[in-house]
Amino acid sequence: MVIQFGGVDLDNIMISKTMTRTSNKTKELGGSVTNLAQARINTEYIIKDIKTNDEELKNFLFTLGCYKGEVITVISVLAENYIITVKDARYSIDKDLAEAIII
């Protein structure tokens, strides 16, 4: 059933408005955030990648549970130290580590 008003298809208008709201909401929730250093406090993110050439750093983050597909949250930031939650555990990492975690 197509609802029209004055020759205008109202279903298409509603779908367009809904898609615009969804797109704007994604931007508000950190759609442009690239790494954990840019993350909002108390917002859950999914790790997309670990960007570093240092294998030791990658292995260290892996032991903390920081790997692709895992949920991560920044609890607080104090003087370039990031308190994060991964798998119900809290850790303190520095800014370099936070920048290596791509979300």
Residue, then its C-alpha position, 0 to 999 in steps of 0.5 A: m500500500v502506497i500512501q500519497f499526499g498531493g501526488v507525493d509518495l509519503d513512504n519514500i519520504m519516511i524512509s529517507k528521513t529514517m535513513t538520514r537519522t540513522s546516518n547522523k546517529t552513526k556520526e554522533l556515536g563516533g562514526s569518524v573515530t579511527n583509533l582508541a585515543q580518539a574514543r569517547i569515554n564509556t562508549e563500547y567499540i569493536i576493535k577492527d585492527i591493531k596497527t603497528n609494525d612492532e610484533e612484541l606490541k601486537n603480542f602484548l595487546f593480544t595477551l590483554g585480549c585486544y584483537k580484531g572483533e573484541v569489544i573495548t571501552v575507554i573508562s577514563v583518560l588521565a595524563e595520556n594514560y587510558i583506562i580501558t575495559v576488555k573482557d571484563a578486565r581493566y587495564s591502563i595503557d599509554k597513548d601509543l598503545a591506544e593509537a595502535i588500536i583501530i576501532 
